[in-house]
Amino acid sequence: MVLSSLIDMSKYEIPFLTACIQAFGRRFAMTRQAAFQYLHKYKGIAFLIEFYDVEHLQSLDETVDDLLLICQKNGGTLA
């Protein structure tokens, strides 16, 4: 699902995803690769793609808060 969604993304969505992954990684002292893997595993990337229209209007801090909640809901253990 994620790969097919990435193909249909606008030119603005990929930089948004990148910024969110970097912000998530900074908050939890993770590399970008580790942050991406965590977000992918616990459905954070899919959430960002599905709800881009709402999430990109928020601050990065609010988006990272949302990602944390989504990942926890899907089995993630960061707090």
C-alpha positions in Angstrom: 0.0 0.0 0.0 2.7 2.5 0.9 4.6 2.1 -2.3 1.6 2.6 -4.5 0.6 5.6 -2.4 4.1 7.1 -2.9 3.7 7.0 -6.7 0.6 9.1 -6.6 1.9 11.8 -4.2 2.2 15.4 -5.1 5.5 17.2 -5.3 4.7 18.7 -1.9 3.9 15.5 0.0 7.4 13.9 -0.3 9.2 16.9 1.4 6.5 16.9 4.0 7.0 13.2 4.7 10.8 13.8 4.9 10.4 16.6 7.3 8.1 14.6 9.5 10.5 11.6 9.6 13.3 13.9 10.5 11.3 15.7 13.3 10.2 12.3 14.7 13.8 11.1 14.7 15.1 14.2 16.4 12.5 14.0 19.1 13.4 10.4 19.9 17.1 10.6 19.1 16.8 8.2 16.2 18.6 8.2 12.8 16.4 9.1 9.9 16.6 5.4 8.8 15.5 4.2 12.2 12.7 6.7 12.4 11.5 5.7 8.9 11.6 2.0 9.8 9.7 2.6 13.1 7.1 4.8 11.4 6.6 2.3 8.6 6.3 -0.7 10.9 3.8 1.0 13.2 1.7 2.6 10.4 2.9 6.2 10.8 3.9 6.6 7.2 0.6 5.2 6.0 -1.2 7.7 8.4 0.8 10.6 7.0 -0.1 9.7 3.4 -3.7 9.1 4.1 -4.2 12.2 6.2 -1.8 14.6 4.4 -4.6 17.0 3.7 -5.1 17.6 7.5 -1.6 16.9 8.9 0.3 19.3 6.7 -1.7 22.2 8.1 -0.4 21.5 11.6 2.9 22.3 13.2 5.6 19.6 12.9 5.4 19.2 16.7 1.7 18.4 16.5 2.2 16.0 13.6 4.9 14.2 15.6 2.5 14.0 18.5 -0.1 12.4 16.2 2.5 10.0 14.8 3.4 8.9 18.3 -0.3 8.2 19.1 -0.8 6.3 15.9 2.3 4.2 16.4 1.4 3.4 20.0 -2.1 2.4 18.8 -0.4 0.0 16.4 2.0 -1.6 18.9 4.8 1.0 19.1 6.5 1.4 22.4 8.1 4.9 22.3 6.7 7.4 24.8 
